[in-house]
Structure formats: C-alpha cells, structure tokens
Amino acid sequence: MSKSLNKVLCIDMDSVIVDLMSEWYGRYNRDYGDDLTVERVLRWDAKSYVKPECGEKIYEYLNEPGFFASLEPLPHAIEVMQRLSKRYDLLIVTSPPSVHAYREKEEWVSRYLPFIGRHNLIFAHRKEVIDGDLLFDDAPHNLHGFMQTGKIAVAMDYPYNRNVPCKRVSGWLEFEEKVDMFLTRSGDHV
C-alpha cells in the first residue's frame, strides 16, 4: 500500500503516545499526599494545581534520570501508529525537559516504535516550524501555534486543553478513524 500523497503526521510523545500523567501525578501524589488526576487539571501550568509546598518542584520529576524510560504507551498507540505508518509519513515531535529525556525518548522510540525509528524523532519546542500536514498533540500552546500556520491541529482531549478550538479525539482508535477526514476537511472544526 502506498503512502497517502506523502502526508506528514507530526505526533507528540508525552500524553499522546506515552502515559506521562499517570507516572508524573502518581509520584507527586505519593510524595505530597494528594489525589491529583488528569480529570481535575483544568490549566496547563502544573505548578498552579499542586499543593503550595510543591509548587515548581512538580517539574523536578521530569528531570529525574530514568523517568521517561519507564513510561508506558497509551492504549492502542503502538498498533495504530504501525497501521498509519503504512499510509503516512510519521514524525515524532517532542520537547524534552532535560538532557536525560533526550536519550531516554530516543531509546523509547527505538524500543516501542522501531518501524518509525529514531531518524523520525524531532526535538523541538516550536512545533509550528516543522513542515507537517497535521499535529497530534495535547499542549495548548503547540496546538495554537500549529493552527496559526494554517495547518491542522488535533488535540488528544484533556480538560487542560479544552479551551483550544481545534479538532479533538479521546484516544488512538478515534484518531485512526478520523485522520483521513481531518486531512481532507482541514478548514472545518470537528
């Protein structure tokens, strides 16, 4: 099967391919005796929803060696990406917070996504400058930035990104089901 007109799908890692929040919030909850869940997070800024005694320290978990290496894929992410890779060019676009994360994310992609490979992994904070047809992400600033270029942004639906007026899906099977429609009806919001 040939790829669909060489369309390029840019796919974020954290909370789109990998389950970042379970591990991140789990560590915070254990250390601070809280019960934070993704459903309760209504803003992007993590320090705004943790206990005051934690504050900026919430980001320190992301800098720990081994943190990103231990993350699990979200349900159906691997199988759907494998199927999509036969029809589209897939780029993994991510913005690692630490030196450890660069290496660990590269190793993670090699282990779980060998059919995509490290050569299709792009480290970028400004995802809107990447030449792709569609961005699948969760971060409000990435979704806004990509849409401002006139390209298609699809949100992995979380409470903290619901203020972004873009296409959204609740998981990988829905993304797979709708990706062709997203690419052909780029001007419409779904």
N, C-alpha and C positions, 0 to 999 in steps of 0.2 A: 504494500500500500504506500503510495507516495504522500509526502507531507503536503498539507493543505496550503498551497501557494506560499510556502515558506513563512507563514505567520509565526511570530515570535511571542511566546508567552513568558513573561517575567514573573517569577514566583518567589515570594518572601519565604524565609525559613521559620522564624520564631512566631509561634501561634498560628501558622498557616500550614507548614509541613510538620513541624515538631511541636510537641505539647510543652511549651515553655511555662505556662501559668501553673500547671499542677505542681511542678517541682519548685518553682520560684515562690509561689504563695505557700506551699507546704513547708518550706524551710522557714519562711517568715512566721507562719502560724505556730510552728514548734518553738521557735526562739522567743516569740513575743506573746504567746498565749492568746492568739486571736483566732478568728474563724473566717478569714478573708476568702472569698470565692470570686471567680471571674464575673459571675452574675451580679455581684454587688459593686463592681468597678464601673463608674459612670464617666470617668475622666482618664485621659492618657497619662497624666503626671503621677507616677507611682507614689511619690512622697506625700501627695495630697490626700491619700486614702489609707495610709498606715498610721499606726499609733505614733504620737509625737516623739516618744523616746526612740523610735526607729528612724523616722524622717529620711534623710539622704542615705542612710545605711542600707536601705532596701536595695540600692543599686550594687552594693558590695558583693551580694551573692552572684551577680552576673560576671564579676571579675575573678571568681574563685577558679583555680585550675581544676579541670575535670567537670565543671558544671555543664557545659554544652555537650560534652562527650556522652553524658548519661541520659540525655533526653530521648524520649520515645516518639516515634512517628504518630501523628494524629490518625484516627481511624480512616482507612481506605486511601490515605495519601500516596503510599508507595504503589499500590496496584493501579490507581487512576493515573498517576504520573507515567507509569510504564505504558499504559494504553495511549495516553496523549502524546508520548514521545514518538509514536509511530506516525502521528499526523501533524505535529507541530515541532518547531524548534523550541526547546525549553531552556531557559536560563534561570538559575537560582540566584536571586539578588538579596543580599543581606548586609546588615551593618553591625559588625561585631563590636562589642563594647570594650574588649581587652585584647591584648596580644595572645593570651591563651585561646580566646574564642576563635581567632583566625585559624589556627592549626586544628582545633577541635571541630570546627564546622567543616573544614576541608576533609578531615578524616571521616566525619559523619556522612558526608555526601559520598565519599568513596565506598563506605561500608553499606549504606542503605540504598543509594541511587547510582550504582555502577553503570547503568545504562545511560545516565546523563553525564556523569564523570566530573572530576574537579575542573576540567578545562571549560566547563559551562557554569562555573561558580564565579559570581562577580560580587566583590565587596564594595559597597557604595552607600553613602549616606544620602546622596542626592539621586534618588532612583529615577526622577523625571528626565535625567540626561541620558539614560540608557535607551537605545534605539530598539524598543519593543512595541508590539501592537497592543498588548494588554498587560496590566499589572494586577496580580492577585496578592493582596496584602491585608494587613489589619491596622496599621498605623495611620491615624487620621492625616498627619502631615504628608505621608507618602501618597496616600490616595488623592488628596487635594492637589499636590504638586503634579502628579501624573495627569490628572484631569485638566489642569491648566494648560497642558501642552496640546490638548485636543485629542488625547489618546484615551483608551478605555481603562477604567479602574474598576476592579471588582473587590469588594470587601468580604473577608471572612467575618461574618456577622458576630460582633461582640457589643455589649452595652456601651463600651467606651468609644465606639466609632459610629454609633447610630446617627450622629448629627451630620455625617458626611453624606451628601445627596448623590450616592452612586449605586451601581448595581451591587447586590449582595447575595451571598449564599450561606447556608448554615453548615455546610460540610463539603467534603470532596465529591461524593456521589452527585450532589446537586450541581456542583461546579462542572463536572463532566457532562451532565445532562444539558446544561445551558450554555456552555462555552461557544458553540457554533452560533447560537442566537446572539450572544453578546458581541461576537466579532462581525456579524452581518448587520446588526441593528445598533451600531455604535452610538448613534445620536439619541436613542431612546433610553430612559431610565426604567429598569425592571425591578 
